Amino acid sequence: MQLPATFDALIEEANQLNLYHKLVKQLNKDFLLANVDLDFHEDILPTSLKLLLHETVYKLIQEKFTEYLNLLYIIDVPEKAVKALNGEDVLKLSEDVTFLILKREWQKVWFKNHY
């Protein structure tokens, strides 16, 4: 499986395979497991999804770091990928982590669909 390099590529692939709604459901499931109060509507636009997810990750980093780490653990974002990010700018960091979360969730959805 070749993971998409950008948010737009990820959404395009998800739409082509008719898996966007499953991606949203997977996000909702994992956020619920991590006790993070975020529930996306199934018909949410991709731009709104990205914006809300980014905003939530930013707030978790700033205000609830333990919950942020728990969320990354529940979603199973690779620790190596998170450590490779530049943490000097929290806004940029939260944007990059948001994409890592989406990529990992996309992997789960893609594998469930193919196997």
C-alpha positions as a printed NumPy array, in Angstrom:
array([[  0.   ,   0.   ,   0.   ],
       [  1.335,   3.398,  -1.019],
       [  0.239,   6.048,   1.498],
       [ -0.872,   9.409,   0.075],
       [  1.637,  12.245,   0.457],
       [ -0.903,  15.043,   0.917],
       [ -4.292,  15.601,   2.485],
       [ -5.866,  16.204,  -0.935],
       [ -4.409,  12.969,  -2.326],
       [ -5.733,  11.047,   0.669],
       [ -9.246,  12.459,   0.288],
       [ -9.188,  11.881,  -3.475],
       [ -8.227,   8.235,  -3.004],
       [-10.845,   7.763,  -0.276],
       [-13.535,   9.228,  -2.545],
       [-12.456,   7.145,  -5.545],
       [-12.765,   3.975,  -3.484],
       [-16.008,   5.178,  -1.844],
       [-14.374,   4.906,   1.586],
       [-14.589,   8.512,   2.804],
       [-17.582,   7.767,   5.063],
       [-15.72 ,   4.799,   6.548],
       [-12.74 ,   7.067,   7.231],
       [-15.014,   9.454,   9.144],
       [-16.536,   6.527,  11.081],
       [-13.054,   5.233,  11.967],
       [-12.04 ,   8.678,  13.232],
       [-15.196,   8.881,  15.357],
       [-14.598,   5.396,  16.751],
       [-10.999,   6.084,  17.767],
       [-11.746,   9.52 ,  19.211],
       [-14.497,   7.944,  21.309],
       [-12.078,   5.242,  22.515],
       [ -9.591,   7.959,  23.476],
       [-12.286,   9.924,  25.373],
       [-11.8  ,  12.982,  23.17 ],
       [-15.012,  14.927,  22.708],
       [-15.174,  15.103,  18.922],
       [-17.817,  13.507,  16.755],
       [-17.858,  14.193,  13.025],
       [-21.103,  14.047,  11.077],
       [-20.876,  11.431,   8.317],
       [-21.532,  14.041,   5.613],
       [-18.824,  16.446,   6.783],
       [-16.88 ,  18.096,   3.973],
       [-13.199,  17.108,   3.787],
       [-12.065,  20.713,   4.363],
       [-14.218,  20.965,   7.489],
       [-12.946,  17.591,   8.687],
       [ -9.349,  18.752,   8.331],
       [-10.053,  22.088,  10.034],
       [-11.902,  20.574,  13.027],
       [ -9.34 ,  17.819,  13.439],
       [ -6.462,  20.295,  13.281],
       [ -8.154,  22.587,  15.798],
       [ -8.768,  19.686,  18.182],
       [ -5.195,  18.394,  17.941],
       [ -3.877,  21.922,  18.555],
       [ -6.037,  22.324,  21.683],
       [ -5.004,  18.9  ,  22.979],
       [ -1.299,  19.723,  22.577],
       [ -1.757,  23.088,  24.294],
       [ -4.181,  22.181,  27.076],
       [ -4.469,  18.403,  27.521],
       [ -1.134,  16.851,  26.581],
       [ -1.827,  13.52 ,  28.315],
       [ -5.07 ,  13.108,  26.344],
       [ -3.157,  14.016,  23.171],
       [ -0.614,  11.254,  23.822],
       [ -3.413,   8.814,  24.616],
       [ -5.141,   9.691,  21.329],
       [ -1.939,   9.025,  19.369],
       [ -1.598,   5.704,  21.189],
       [ -5.223,   4.672,  20.521],
       [ -4.973,   5.595,  16.831],
       [ -1.542,   3.944,  16.668],
       [  0.308,   6.839,  15.047],
       [  3.955,   5.74 ,  14.637],
       [  6.045,   7.24 ,  17.429],
       [  9.013,   7.546,  15.08 ],
       [  6.979,   9.747,  12.704],
       [  5.848,  12.035,  15.531],
       [  9.376,  12.36 ,  16.912],
       [ 10.649,  13.294,  13.439],
       [  8.417,  16.393,  13.379],
       [  9.692,  19.837,  14.325],
       [  8.05 ,  20.844,  17.604],
       [  9.112,  24.492,  17.684],
       [  5.934,  25.824,  16.057],
       [  2.925,  24.237,  17.778],
       [  0.535,  25.279,  15.004],
       [  2.683,  23.586,  12.323],
       [  3.235,  20.583,  14.593],
       [ -0.507,  20.137,  15.127],
       [ -1.081,  20.371,  11.36 ],
       [  1.538,  17.681,  10.704],
       [  0.159,  15.431,  13.468],
       [ -3.333,  15.872,  12.019],
       [ -2.083,  14.487,   8.714],
       [ -0.325,  11.593,  10.482],
       [ -3.615,  10.761,  12.227],
       [ -5.508,  10.854,   8.941],
       [ -2.904,   8.686,   7.218],
       [ -3.038,   6.056,   9.983],
       [ -6.825,   6.029,   9.993],
       [ -6.794,   5.735,   6.207],
       [ -4.477,   2.722,   6.479],
       [ -6.943,   1.008,   8.815],
       [ -9.904,   1.697,   6.534],
       [ -8.013,   0.643,   3.399],
       [ -6.831,  -2.638,   4.93 ],
       [-10.289,  -3.484,   6.298],
       [-11.728,  -2.893,   2.848],
       [ -9.131,  -4.975,   1.006],
       [ -8.751,  -7.935,   3.373]])
